[in-house]
């Protein structure tokens, strides 16, 4: 079993950096590759932000960012957790959350994204703190009327059965 060899540098500000001696890129397989006196820590593998077991960046104020192979990514929760409580969900570097808003802040702002595009099939894709709303499907903005009308279908010429009798629907005049 061979041990990983690193080149370690400490700059004048006290920041400690671990490098792969062959590539010169930030790299540490057993912990953060960059540590500042403030408490900031960043995990790098082959020069890319990367940590499969937790946040790849931990800020001194408690903010956390989850990165995999240089892209914001967390399949189990928000990829960014800001100190003010705001949460942002990313998959492969794109804002994305199939089970709710991809951005949520403590003031009530919510934004729904799928694959980096504003999108919500069940309601507004943006709900602002003041209560105003915006509707989007696949990144295209719709008015509220357009959004609500998109699933309405005509009942004309449909049949229904009531108490064993079949009725054909016609448009009322």
Secondary structure, DSSP 4 states (H G I P E B T S, - for coil): -PPP-EEEEE-TT--EEEEETTT-SB--TTS-SEE-TTS-EE-EETTEE--TTS-SEE-TTS-EE-EETTEE--TTS-SEE-TTS-EE-EETTEE--TTS-SEE-TTS-EE-EETTEE--TTS-SEE-TTS-EEEEETTEEE-HHHHHHTT----TT-EEEETTEEEE-----
